[in-house]
């Protein structure tokens, strides 16, 4: 399962929990359990976003380094 599918699944879970908690006939104890579960899933989603942000930043830095390398090489060449 790809990361985006897993993230989408987590988002759908949170949406489902919100729908269940919003129901007028939900038991208070059940509601608390669903809210706790929702917060756990949201924490996992935040962790995934931070991991992804780190990966993107690493790729950006690598790309910038690759882009800067030809300039460095060109400036060190003798005419």
Protein Blocks (a to p, Z undefined) as FASTA:
>chain_A
ZZklmmmmmmmmmmmmmmmmmpmkbcfklmmmmmmmmmmmmmmmmmmmmmmmmmmmmmmm
mmmmmmmmmmmmmmmpcZZ
